[in-house]
Amino acid sequence: PEGNREIIPRMNEDEKVISNINFAGLFQMTGKDGIIDSTSETIFARLAIQDIEYEEEPIDDPEGNREFYFDIVIKNTENIPSKAFSSLLQVATGNFFGIIGTENDLVTRQAGALSNLLRIPFITHANNKIDYVEDYEYFSSVIPIETREARALAALIKFYGWGNYGDISVIGQPNEKSTALFEEFIESAAALDLDINDPRVFYEKVESPIEFLYNIRNSNARVLVFFVDIPTMQSLLYAGDILDMINENYVWICGSLCGNDNLVLEPSTVPGEEWKFIPNPKLQQLANGLITVGLPSGHGHLFDDFMDRYLKLNPYEYFGAGPDYSIYAPYAYDAVKLIVLGYRNLLLNETLEETPENYLYSLRNTVFEGLTGKVELAGTPERRPEYFFKNYYNNNFYTVGTWLSPPTNYHESVVFYDEIFDYGVTMKYDIYFHNNSTDLPDLDIRNSFDYWSCSAREIKTDESGRSIRLDEPTPDASNIASFYECDGYVDCYNMSDEFNCSFSIPIAMIIFGIIILLILIFIFFCFISIFLFTFIIKTDVFITAGPEFLMVLCIFCFFGVGSFLAWFGQPSTVSCNFQLWLLSTCLVFVVSTLLVKVFRVFYCFYLNFMKKIPPPLYVLIIFVLTLPVLFILLLWTIIATIEADIEDVNGHYHYVCSSSGFAGQIAGYVFFGVMCFYFLLLFLITIILQFFVRHVIVPFHENRHVSTSIYNLLIVCIVGITIYFILDEEQNTAQWAVTGVLIIYGFTSTILIHFIPKFFHITQSIFKKRPLHNKKNKDNSDKSTSSENNSQNDIFE
């Protein structure tokens, strides 16, 4: 129980102490324990001990008075857990230094638990699962974990360049081993960047094989990887034949569960011979070209030499010896050599004490050439994975290549050699496919599809389904999916996708552009008229209104109307930022100008301050009021930069403006809310000041013009923001049109409110031959103005 194995000494003729080190071999036997009536695995194990004694030098201790000899004691399991229990009890009470075997899962678990208890190595040669490694500390194996074959198949698919078009379908069954293989294949495919189109688990009681494969065919999968048992694979082969899926356009790959000679066998139909399994010609024909994977059995010159000796064994001494042997027999040979050589290396290593932990370490780092190739555990519980690829052709399975895992990290993670080393794949022969050709099938067969050509400005069809590469709707896109036509988003650099639509965005942009041009010409005329009617032809109506205010209004209404041009065409990062900066800056300048204009009246009349404020100071106040918005815009640009990028909009990707940066879209909404709050504060201050001066008589009704402009802009902002968010992203065209109308209306109406009455007054004065400028600064519309009003006009002047 403490894990200390006792070496029982005996004396030889030379008076040296002979120390026998015994190992227990758990094998299926037809007779009782001790009778040499065994499988080929026990013969291979016994011969391994003989070869070690013949090949290796005897181990002497430094003093030369002790020799070590190794032996294996065969214990019968009969491959039945209840029968194996007595053998396990004998191992527990015997003086054994290690355990070798077995094929049965439950017996393996019992032996694994026993090895943990006795603290002795347990090496399996025929059964390896991932949970063995996790549960049993002293467990090791000369075969890889059973799911590693999925890595080999994934590497083979990558080697041939399949799976790059979403054409792989992996099929599993609802059982433990199939599920484990299924999951490891998906993990391996992800590591190799293979695109699995359609992973499926076949539930025989839920759907028929025909229905199951029909759904796979509709998914356009071309490489079919099966981890199913033989009866299921046979039914799927028949179904594939009915659906015309067994031809040169498909590659069928099968794991070791179904990839063996029994795949093409069926029970005999001869009465009385139902127990016989005979080849089925139809299955042989359907399986032609099948690719499968399996553990490499014995191979190499060592194996060939061994088999020459094995076939000459006396069948009376080695009952069962002959040309037929188990696929796991060579692994039993290598397991015995590994466990013995591991202990030999421990004895020969003077730096390591003879402890269970050091024995396990020595065993897992022992490397030698065995009957199954290079045996190497690389310090892990499992052997470095190596598999053979087999191809069913001409009614036989032929080995055509191998796959080898990298020597490190294969136990901890899914690793492969890189492309330079062909992902670990070495093909010795060409694969014969179902059409009896070794030419690689062209699996990139796709359905034809329509697409929109931006350069040709029309819908085209790719008949082959693969000659045209669809681009994302970015500024450099050439061919985009057909559904992008007339979807309300500009997805081509030349806007051709939105031209011939019920609502043509390019035509709408042309109309808006003409309107904007006319408005800009009018605003420019208004700007020129300020100089004309203030400094050249002096008019009271322009002088009283304050030319500095009118100039600021003209300048920023001009750029405000023009800011809608930033919404034209396909978005770009520059245009997205112009939308934000131009519109916000122009709007805050206009609102600030109106606020200062009201403040001027409030200052002159309500506070009764008679000292005149110079016009440059008013302009400075306007700029000061805009600084918070400029600061918000600067922070917005730094923290949540507005960029044009591909975004998922209702299931389709479009090139749109969005806040990104390191803070993202949420920060954009926060900055937008802060800016709206500041604008609301400016509107409230203006309205409050306007309320206080509502009864003040201002020449030419300037007070009324300002209040009308303020209320007009406030309504436009409230209505515009509300409608913009009500119209969701599916109504992008409506959002764009409403935005344009409100921007143009808001700035244009402000100019019209302030300039049309002035032009009307000047025109009326000219026709009625009234002076445009009263040198005494009296109100032309009211000749009975009081002295207070005269003083007011003095201040305005």
Disulfide bonds with the S-S distance in Angstrom:
Cys254-Cys258 1.47
Cys454-Cys492 1.93
Cys486-Cys501 1.97
Cys576-Cys657 1.74
